[in-house]
Amino acid sequence: MTDMTQGGSVRAPDAEKNLSETTSRKGSRRSGGADPSTRGRTTISDGVVEKIAGLAARDVLGVHAMGSGLSRTFGAVRDRVPGGSKSVTRGVKAEVGEVQTALDLEIVVDYGVSIGDVSRAVRENVVAAVERMTGLEVVEVNIAVSDVKLPDEEDEEPETRLQ
């Protein structure tokens, strides 16, 4: 493509540039000239966000367990079944949209810790982990404290007899 201006032949300034920008290393042509990372859609399931949030909440000092007494009891039974594993999503419910997520957590705290301080730390840790790993905006983290673990209470999830 040429442009005849003022008696001279001049190559179109962007013709060569556009061709090199739209051709990949392998020689195939990219359509639209857009960045490949922006083509297509990434969806994140509720379960993925629940796992991230569950692990982040358990990392906070003062969180003894996740979930209500009933869900922890059923979880303990499920954990003992061969092939079963501990559920990191126990006590976590996520609602995931296209760009935002909301979380509900149910926790058991250790006796003697400040429930307000533990709740704030859980919120901060969960929001940071979910936003960093998923890119979703966390709009709310609701925390329900369902129990307090007393020092002399036995855990509802007894150790397995086999080692």
C-alpha positions as CSV (number, residue, x, y, z in Angstrom):
1,M,0.0,0.0,0.0
2,T,1.5,3.3,-1.0
3,D,0.6,6.9,-0.8
4,M,1.5,9.3,-3.6
5,T,2.1,12.7,-2.0
6,Q,3.9,15.7,-3.4
7,G,5.6,13.8,-6.2
8,G,7.0,11.0,-4.1
9,S,6.2,7.4,-3.2
10,V,5.8,6.9,0.6
11,R,5.0,3.6,2.3
12,A,2.0,3.7,4.6
13,P,3.5,4.2,8.1
14,D,1.4,1.7,9.9
15,A,1.2,-1.1,7.3
16,E,4.3,-2.9,8.4
17,K,3.7,-2.3,12.1
18,N,0.2,-3.7,12.0
19,L,1.3,-6.8,10.2
20,S,4.1,-7.5,12.7
21,E,1.8,-6.8,15.7
22,T,-0.9,-9.2,14.4
23,T,1.4,-12.1,13.6
24,S,2.5,-14.4,16.5
25,R,5.9,-16.1,16.8
26,K,4.6,-19.2,15.0
27,G,3.4,-17.1,12.1
28,S,-0.3,-17.4,12.8
29,R,-2.4,-14.3,12.6
30,R,-4.2,-12.9,15.7
31,S,-7.6,-11.5,15.0
32,G,-8.5,-8.1,16.5
33,G,-5.0,-7.3,17.7
34,A,-6.2,-7.6,21.3
35,D,-4.1,-9.0,24.1
36,P,-4.6,-12.8,24.3
37,S,-5.1,-12.6,28.1
38,T,-8.3,-10.6,27.6
39,R,-9.9,-13.1,25.2
40,G,-12.4,-15.5,26.8
41,R,-13.9,-15.7,30.2
42,T,-12.7,-17.1,33.5
43,T,-15.3,-18.4,36.0
44,I,-14.6,-19.2,39.6
45,S,-16.9,-21.7,41.3
46,D,-18.3,-21.1,44.8
47,G,-16.4,-24.1,46.0
48,V,-13.0,-22.6,45.1
49,V,-13.8,-19.4,47.0
50,E,-15.1,-21.5,49.9
51,K,-11.8,-23.5,50.1
52,I,-9.7,-20.3,50.0
53,A,-11.8,-18.6,52.7
54,G,-11.8,-21.7,54.9
55,L,-8.1,-22.1,54.8
56,A,-7.5,-18.4,55.4
57,A,-10.0,-18.4,58.4
58,R,-8.3,-21.4,60.0
59,D,-4.9,-19.6,59.9
60,V,-6.1,-17.1,62.4
61,L,-5.0,-17.6,66.0
62,G,-8.1,-18.1,68.2
63,V,-10.1,-20.0,65.6
64,H,-10.6,-23.5,67.0
65,A,-12.8,-25.0,64.3
66,M,-15.2,-24.1,61.5
67,G,-18.9,-25.0,61.3
68,S,-21.6,-25.7,63.8
69,G,-21.5,-28.6,66.2
70,L,-23.7,-30.7,64.0
71,S,-21.7,-30.1,60.8
72,R,-18.5,-30.8,62.7
73,T,-19.9,-34.1,64.0
74,F,-21.0,-35.2,60.5
75,G,-17.6,-34.1,59.3
76,A,-15.8,-36.2,61.9
77,V,-17.7,-39.2,60.7
78,R,-17.0,-38.5,57.1
79,D,-13.3,-38.0,57.8
80,R,-13.1,-41.5,59.2
81,V,-14.5,-43.1,56.1
82,P,-11.7,-44.6,54.0
83,G,-10.9,-42.2,51.2
84,G,-12.5,-39.3,53.0
85,S,-10.6,-36.2,53.8
86,K,-11.1,-33.2,56.0
87,S,-13.4,-30.7,54.5
88,V,-11.8,-27.3,54.3
89,T,-15.2,-25.8,53.3
90,R,-16.9,-26.8,56.5
91,G,-18.5,-23.7,58.0
92,V,-18.1,-21.6,54.8
93,K,-20.7,-20.5,52.3
94,A,-19.8,-18.3,49.3
95,E,-22.0,-16.6,46.7
96,V,-19.8,-15.7,43.7
97,G,-20.8,-13.3,41.0
98,E,-18.9,-12.2,37.9
99,V,-16.7,-9.6,39.8
100,Q,-17.8,-9.8,43.4
101,T,-18.3,-12.4,46.2
102,A,-20.0,-12.5,49.6
103,L,-19.0,-15.0,52.3
104,D,-20.7,-16.4,55.4
105,L,-18.4,-18.1,57.9
106,E,-19.4,-20.1,61.0
107,I,-16.5,-20.4,63.5
108,V,-15.7,-21.8,66.9
109,V,-13.3,-19.7,69.0
110,D,-11.0,-20.7,71.8
111,Y,-12.0,-19.7,75.3
112,G,-10.3,-16.5,76.5
113,V,-9.7,-14.8,73.2
114,S,-11.5,-11.6,72.2
115,I,-14.2,-12.6,69.8
116,G,-14.2,-9.1,68.2
117,D,-10.4,-9.3,67.6
118,V,-10.6,-12.8,66.2
119,S,-13.5,-11.8,63.9
120,R,-11.6,-8.7,62.6
121,A,-8.5,-10.9,62.0
122,V,-10.6,-13.5,60.2
123,R,-12.2,-10.9,58.0
124,E,-8.9,-9.3,57.1
125,N,-7.2,-12.6,56.3
126,V,-10.1,-14.0,54.3
127,V,-10.6,-10.8,52.2
128,A,-6.9,-10.6,51.5
129,A,-6.6,-14.2,50.5
130,V,-9.7,-14.3,48.3
131,E,-9.0,-11.0,46.5
132,R,-5.4,-11.9,45.9
133,M,-6.0,-15.4,44.6
134,T,-9.2,-14.8,42.6
135,G,-9.3,-11.1,41.7
136,L,-12.9,-10.9,42.9
137,E,-14.0,-8.1,45.1
138,V,-15.1,-9.4,48.5
139,V,-18.2,-7.2,49.4
140,E,-18.9,-8.8,52.8
141,V,-17.7,-11.4,55.2
142,N,-20.4,-12.3,57.7
143,I,-19.1,-14.3,60.7
144,A,-21.3,-16.3,63.1
145,V,-19.6,-17.6,66.3
146,S,-21.4,-20.8,67.0
147,D,-19.4,-22.0,70.0
148,V,-16.5,-21.4,72.4
149,K,-14.0,-24.2,72.9
150,L,-13.3,-24.6,76.6
151,P,-9.9,-25.7,77.7
152,D,-11.2,-28.9,79.5
153,E,-13.6,-29.9,76.7
154,E,-12.6,-32.8,74.4
155,D,-12.6,-32.2,70.7
156,E,-15.6,-33.5,68.9
157,E,-13.3,-34.9,66.2
158,P,-11.4,-37.6,68.1
159,E,-8.1,-38.9,66.7
160,T,-8.1,-42.0,64.7
161,R,-7.0,-45.2,66.3
162,L,-4.8,-46.2,63.4
163,Q,-1.5,-44.4,62.8
